[in-house]
Amino acid sequence: MRSRGAGAAFAGPTAEQTVTYEVAAINELAVSAPTVSLIVNSVTAGLAPNVATDSSTSYAITTNETNRKITGVINSNMPSGATLSITLAAPSAAFSMGKQALSTSPVDLVGDISTLNETGKTISYELGATSAAGIVPSATKTVTLTITAG
């Protein structure tokens, strides 16, 4: 008869393991293009300058949480007399807040977002300017979209 060595594992007809698992909160946004250009350069005599619009980009969203919303903010305020606005199309079962002027204070853009993944949701920008804005040289703003608790 052979002796068994110290610390040897004994095998039997069954074995058990404990598995620890977790699904972490997932909240991801992506945009289809990194830049958008808007130029106010036309007017009807006697009226305010025409607004410049762009709806060529979109966003994709994935979240496994409920009661989420998307907010928007820009890195610095617009010059006097100029307004940058944004409209986000809403994913299924959520709702868009419509056109919202952007500033350094976050503004709600989409609400009632819960556990979904969707792509191709339209982003629409609008640049408006009053005549009092004068000539505004070319500049950039960073728009930050964020999924947060609703």
C-alpha positions as CSV (number, residue, x, y, z in Angstrom):
1,M,0.0,0.0,0.0
2,R,1.3,3.5,-0.9
3,S,1.2,6.3,1.6
4,R,-0.1,9.7,0.6
5,G,2.1,12.7,0.9
6,A,1.4,15.7,3.2
7,G,-0.7,18.4,1.5
8,A,-1.9,16.2,-1.3
9,A,-5.4,17.1,-2.7
10,F,-8.0,14.4,-2.5
11,A,-10.3,14.0,-5.5
12,G,-13.8,12.6,-5.2
13,P,-16.8,12.2,-7.4
14,T,-17.9,15.9,-6.9
15,A,-16.2,19.3,-6.3
16,E,-17.5,22.7,-5.4
17,Q,-16.2,26.3,-6.0
18,T,-17.6,29.6,-4.8
19,V,-17.9,32.2,-7.7
20,T,-18.1,35.9,-6.9
21,Y,-19.6,38.0,-9.6
22,E,-20.7,41.6,-10.2
23,V,-22.2,43.7,-13.0
24,A,-21.0,47.2,-12.5
25,A,-22.8,50.4,-13.5
26,I,-22.4,51.0,-17.2
27,N,-23.1,54.5,-18.6
28,E,-21.4,55.2,-22.0
29,L,-21.9,57.9,-24.6
30,A,-20.2,58.3,-27.9
31,V,-20.6,60.9,-30.7
32,S,-20.3,60.1,-34.4
33,A,-17.9,63.0,-35.2
34,P,-15.5,65.1,-33.1
35,T,-16.3,68.4,-34.7
36,V,-19.1,70.5,-36.0
37,S,-18.9,73.9,-37.8
38,L,-21.5,76.6,-37.6
39,I,-21.2,80.0,-39.4
40,V,-23.9,82.7,-39.2
41,N,-23.3,84.5,-42.5
42,S,-26.7,85.5,-44.0
43,V,-29.7,87.7,-43.2
44,T,-32.9,89.0,-44.6
45,A,-32.8,92.8,-44.6
46,G,-34.6,94.2,-41.6
47,L,-34.5,90.9,-39.6
48,A,-32.0,89.3,-37.2
49,P,-29.2,87.3,-38.8
50,N,-30.3,83.8,-39.9
51,V,-29.3,81.0,-37.6
52,A,-26.8,78.4,-38.6
53,T,-27.8,74.7,-38.1
54,D,-26.1,71.3,-38.2
55,S,-27.8,67.9,-37.7
56,S,-25.1,65.8,-39.3
57,T,-23.9,64.1,-36.1
58,S,-25.4,61.5,-33.8
59,Y,-24.8,59.8,-30.5
60,A,-24.8,56.3,-29.2
61,I,-25.8,55.4,-25.6
62,T,-25.6,52.3,-23.4
63,T,-26.7,52.2,-19.8
64,N,-27.7,49.4,-17.5
65,E,-29.1,51.8,-14.9
66,T,-32.6,53.3,-14.5
67,N,-33.6,57.0,-14.1
68,R,-30.7,58.4,-16.0
69,K,-30.6,61.7,-18.0
70,I,-28.2,63.4,-20.4
71,T,-26.9,66.9,-19.6
72,G,-24.9,69.3,-21.7
73,V,-22.4,72.0,-20.9
74,I,-19.8,74.1,-22.7
75,N,-16.4,75.0,-21.4
76,S,-16.9,78.8,-21.4
77,N,-19.9,81.0,-22.0
78,M,-20.7,82.3,-25.5
79,P,-19.9,85.9,-26.4
80,S,-22.6,88.5,-25.8
81,G,-25.3,88.3,-28.5
82,A,-24.4,84.8,-29.6
83,T,-26.2,81.6,-28.5
84,L,-25.2,78.0,-29.1
85,S,-28.1,75.6,-28.7
86,I,-28.4,71.8,-28.9
87,T,-31.2,69.3,-29.3
88,L,-30.7,65.6,-28.7
89,A,-33.1,63.0,-30.1
90,A,-34.4,60.7,-27.4
91,P,-33.8,57.0,-27.2
92,S,-36.7,54.6,-26.8
93,A,-39.0,55.3,-23.9
94,A,-37.0,58.5,-23.0
95,F,-37.9,62.1,-23.8
96,S,-36.0,65.0,-25.3
97,M,-36.1,68.4,-23.6
98,G,-36.0,70.0,-27.0
99,K,-33.7,72.9,-28.0
100,Q,-31.6,74.1,-25.1
101,A,-29.1,77.0,-25.0
102,L,-25.7,75.8,-23.7
103,S,-23.7,77.6,-21.1
104,T,-21.2,76.7,-18.3
105,S,-24.1,75.5,-16.2
106,P,-25.3,71.9,-17.1
107,V,-28.7,71.8,-18.8
108,D,-30.9,68.7,-19.1
109,L,-31.2,67.5,-22.7
110,V,-32.8,64.0,-22.4
111,G,-34.7,62.5,-19.5
112,D,-36.2,59.1,-18.4
113,I,-33.4,57.0,-19.8
114,S,-33.4,53.4,-18.4
115,T,-31.5,50.2,-19.3
116,L,-30.9,50.5,-23.0
117,N,-28.4,50.5,-25.8
118,E,-29.1,52.6,-29.0
119,T,-27.2,54.2,-31.8
120,G,-27.9,56.9,-34.4
121,K,-29.7,59.4,-32.2
122,T,-29.5,62.8,-33.9
123,I,-27.6,65.7,-32.4
124,S,-28.8,69.1,-33.8
125,Y,-26.8,72.3,-33.1
126,E,-28.0,75.9,-33.7
127,L,-25.9,79.1,-33.6
128,G,-27.9,82.3,-33.3
129,A,-26.6,85.8,-33.2
130,T,-28.2,89.2,-32.8
131,S,-27.0,92.2,-34.8
132,A,-25.6,93.6,-31.6
133,A,-23.2,90.6,-31.4
134,G,-21.2,92.3,-34.1
135,I,-18.5,90.3,-35.8
136,V,-17.5,87.3,-33.7
137,P,-14.2,85.8,-34.8
138,S,-13.9,82.1,-35.3
139,A,-13.6,80.3,-31.9
140,T,-14.3,76.8,-30.5
141,K,-16.4,75.5,-27.6
142,T,-16.1,72.1,-26.1
143,V,-19.5,70.6,-25.6
144,T,-19.6,67.9,-22.9
145,L,-22.5,65.5,-22.8
146,T,-22.9,63.5,-19.6
147,I,-25.1,60.6,-18.4
148,T,-26.1,61.3,-14.8
149,A,-28.9,60.4,-12.3
150,G,-32.2,61.7,-13.4
